[in-house]
Amino acid sequence: MKGVGETVNKLVKLPDEVFSAINGKSAKVLATVDAVGNPHVIQVGSIIAPSPEMIAFGAILMKETSKNLEAMKKKGQEVAILVTVEMKSYLVMAKIKEHFSTGPLYDKMNEELKKMGLKANVVWTVEPVAVFNQSATYEAGKKMV
């Protein structure tokens, strides 16, 4: 299994159970690395999957994370997203695509965040390149796609 920041590159579709977990009530954690490779991990409640080929999240207070995302994108590095629902967990390795501050996805994200009194400065999108089962079972570490 590749680590955070290492490159896999082949785009995949999220399996249905992972797609549902991302869009449902789940804990979502985003891992990036800084310029010297130190991991930086944060919980990101705004992570959604608009499609099985895309994951998006709003940058609300992500100062260090946003800096890491910019640098990682330039280097072609990948982020890691851990999604947990009860005893099931999934690790999604993803290629950083873009960030933007206008458009339908940005508007939709901020419409949802407004209900919590929050606003994203930008919305980042990433594309899954690998998905691993990280549940507390004997399937832990098994590559799903």
PEWO-V761291 format. One record per helix or strand. SS is the DSSP state (hx for helix, st for strand). FROM is the first residue (numbers start at 0). TO is the last residue. If there is no record, write none. Layout:
BEGIN
ss->SS from->FROM to->TO
ss->SS from->FROM to->TO
END
This chain:
BEGIN
ss->hx from->15 to->22
ss->st from->26 to->32
ss->st from->38 to->42
ss->st from->47 to->50
ss->st from->53 to->58
ss->hx from->62 to->74
ss->st from->77 to->84
ss->st from->87 to->99
ss->hx from->103 to->113
ss->st from->121 to->132
ss->st from->142 to->142
END
